[in-house]
C-alpha cells in the first residue's frame, strides 16, 4: 500500500519509556489540535517522555549569541530568582523591536516572554523552556548578557524508504545586524531512524472515502 507523503506529525518517545506511552499520550488529550498544518502550538500533555514533531510547529533553534559577531540584546540588571516572571534588564528596546514577545536565553536557561513594560522590564515570562532548568541568575553586577533565542519552524516531514529515516526540514532565521532582525533563512535537515518513531500522523490524500453518519455535537 502506498503511503501519503503528507505527513503531519511523528511521535518519538524516550528509550526508558514503556511500550504504550504514545497511546497514553494521545488518550490524555495531548499534542496539537487535529487541524492539518496548524501553526498554533499546544502542550497539553499529562504524559511525560513523548515528543510530537509536527509540520508548522517549532523544533530546535539557536541563540543570537551563537552567531558570529552578534551582540546581546541587553544585560540582566537584577538577581533573577527561580520562578520569577518579570525580568529587569539594562534596556528592553530590542524586546519591543522583536514584537513584544518571543524567547530569550539567560546563561543556560531559555525563557519565553509575552510582553514588556517601561524601559527595562520584560514581562509574562515562562521559565525553563525547551528542556532547560528554571534556576537563579545573579545579575546584580549587570554583566550577564540576555540573548534573543530563535526557534526553528518545521517545513516538511517525509519518510525516505531507501534510508529508512524520517527527514525533518527546519527553517531557522539568520539574525541581522540588529538583535531581532532576520535578514535570511537557513534550512536544516534532521533525520530520525524509523525504529525510534512510534507513531505517524498524516493526511491520507491517496485513498478516497465517503463519510456518513451523525457526529454528536455537530449540526447537519
Steps between C-alpha positions, in 0.01 A plus 500: 500500500634842407531745785424867459800726547277769653626414848360726769680374811733235630517389861820394672536371856805461720664158509430476874124512440283192497308385192168682486622845607387651169150355542482647851623831360225516238234379741588783738398760241857597432670654204382754249147546376392255225501762222740445213815706521381729777768749600352528849707318758333310784659310787222332695675175580443321828753236396871573501757361262301529177620747238268611223675645193247669272508687172457870574617448859824598668814289518859576594636857496801707598574816693631815343813449706581193290536711187833665414519869579160511669448708811266448795159666498563623856654400833323371807461780755374310807540184701251285309360231729353170385135535406509877457284614208622859453860560395671836546754572226740784430289597197199324346492685167583191295225301669253762376655474153451125504122548518472509877513122532738216428774292660820604673806324636652587839807286571368145435128572549259569213208722604181591315375857545168653395542873566709796610448785744671839517861521386644205690255220582420185300169356621279192483800270515461122490815343633693186405398461136627231261627263770706761685494554878332780697790628712623813671717745304712751691477808282563767762829595334322547164754280323280204394391542136147432380486357149197465277426135424377406155281192464500291185172438314439157347444525125445136409519143628565221249568130527788379282476121464842456341667628818217399738494846655249777564653822368399821677583830328521803731525867403704718733534873455846655468499808721627824354701793634241600761369250755174353377551596135473197271664557164498146358414140585698179512340158452626222724427130462458250782461124453326259736539127450163330447581280799470793744172632357203353686213655307444694177204731434435598139227631275391215272486657155518175302204292618162660442214426737141598567415631845151429633316488830425749776766658718367609843538873555519594132214651301400333174 
